């Protein structure tokens, strides 16, 4: 999804916030949500005491809202385009989508049939296979058409993931803490999804420069035998001002045995005696545990987990998903004003 584009094509501008019909109204932190005798519990009490039970559930709801919003945007784009050309929606889709779909050849149908595990004859299955391929190709053509409409239009989405406060404390931060967007990652050096997304985060930093800062929090998972010591090693390197260099090397090399950690410290020209003493003595274990406990208080159960200006995202995210929320945050009026003031 693109943000901050000029009005192109037929000039559609879609600005949508929360999907609400007005029946449910968001409650503030001072609203009373329960009474026990003379004791009144507010939304603020609930947030402070039970936030770890709520964040993931709210993120799951956000994902459902986001999918519904995407569908609504697509429907609106198609309807507006049809109206601008004095066509019905069906007429527009017939022209732009269905007319682009070609039936498979007989050889292609036979190849599809050969990949099926069925006792039915080719003649009995041919019609079903043909219809299946038609549906697949129609859906693909429709998705391509909608993508083109989005690229021609100014679509600005304000629906954002749930948010909470994440205390940075003494966390290592790459970039300025005053950057308009702060991305905090809770990760595990042995987690394959964390290893994969590391490259996406580096690309984001290159694309956004001083507008984006990145903070790293340790959340080693119990099933990863080497994750805890790798986290300690990165912090030991940090004592010599080389946290990020060691952090990047771990995600790239994926070499997490104790001897390999020490070899990487040597390759980075650290003071190996001091590094080995720090690592063998568990000097940074308490700091790693502090991060993990913070993650547990926030309700985290897996890695990677992200907070972008406090907005929570989790799962195997890619560059596109992360860029979407960074773009959204940069488009906020307060961030726009801060960026302009520093020019």
C-alpha positions, 0 to 999 in steps of 0.5 A, a space after each residue: 500500500 502506498 502512502 503520500 502519493 498525489 492524486 492520480 488516475 481517477 483521483 480517488 482518495 480513501 481515508 478510513 479509520 476504525 471500522 466502527 458503526 458507532 454502536 461501540 465507543 472506545 472507553 478511556 482510562 478513567 472509565 469505570 469498567 467494574 464495581 466490587 462493593 465500594 471499589 471501582 475498577 477503571 479501564 486504567 486499572 485493567 490496562 496496568 494489571 492485565 495488559 499482558 493478557 490483552 495485547 495479543 488479543 487486540 493484535 489478533 482483532 486488529 489483523 481481522 479489522 485490517 483484512 476487513 478494511 483492505 476488502 472495503 478499500 478494494 470494493 470502494 476502489 472498484 465502485 468508484 472506478 466503475 462510476 467514473 466510467 459510467 459502468 456497473 461494477 460487473 461491466 468493469 470487472 468483465 472488461 478489466 478482469 474476466 476478459 484477461 482470463 484465458 482457458 488452459 490448454 488441454 495439455 495444461 488440464 492433463 498436467 493438472 490432472 496428473 498431479 491429483 491423487 484421485 481414482 476418477 477418470 480424466 473425463 470425469 474430472 476435466 470440468 472440475 479442473 477447468 473451473 478450478 483453473 478459471 477461478 485461480 486465474 480470475 482471482 489472480 487477474 482481479 488482484 493485479 487489477 486492484 493493485 493497479 488501482 491502488 497505485 493510481 490512487 491516494 490511499 491513506 489508512 489510519 487504522 493502526 495496531 494496538 499500542 502500549 508503552 515500552 520502556 527502553 531503559 539502557 537498551 542499545 539504540 541504533 540511530 537517534 532516540 529523537 527519531 520520528 519513528 522508533 522500532 523496538 524489536 524483541 528477538 532471539 538470535 537462534 530464531 529463524 524468523 528473526 534471522 530472516 527479518 534482520 535483513 529487512 530491518 537493515 534495509 528499512 534503516 537504509 531507506 529511512 535514514 535519520 527518520 528511523 531508530 531501531 532498538 533491540 531487546 533480548 527475548 531468548 526462547 526456552 526451546 533455543 539452546 544457544 539463544 541465551 548465551 548468544 544474547 549475553 555475548 552481544 551484550 559483552 561486545 556492547 561493553 566494548 562499543 561493538 554491540 551492533 557489529 556483533 548483533 549483525 554478525 550473529 544474525 548473518 553467520 548463525 554460529 552460536 556455539 560458545 566457541 563460535 561466539 568467542 571466535 566472532 569476537 576475535 574476528 571483530 578485533 575485540 579485547 578477547 580476554 575481556 570478552 571471554 571473561 564477561 561471557 564465561 562469568 555471565 556478567 550480562 545474564 541479568 540484563 538479558 533476563 530483564 529484557 525477557 521479563 519485560 517481554 513476558 509482562 507485555 504478553 509476548 510469547 514468540 519472536 520476532 515481536 515489534 513495537 513501532 512507536 509503541 504499536 505492536 506487531 508480531 509474527 514472521 513479518 517481511 519488509 513490506 509489512 514493516 515499511 507499511 507501519 513505518 510509513 503510516 507513523 511518518 505520515 502522522 501530523 506530529 511526526 511531519 511537523 518534527 521532520 519539517 522543523 529539523 530541515 
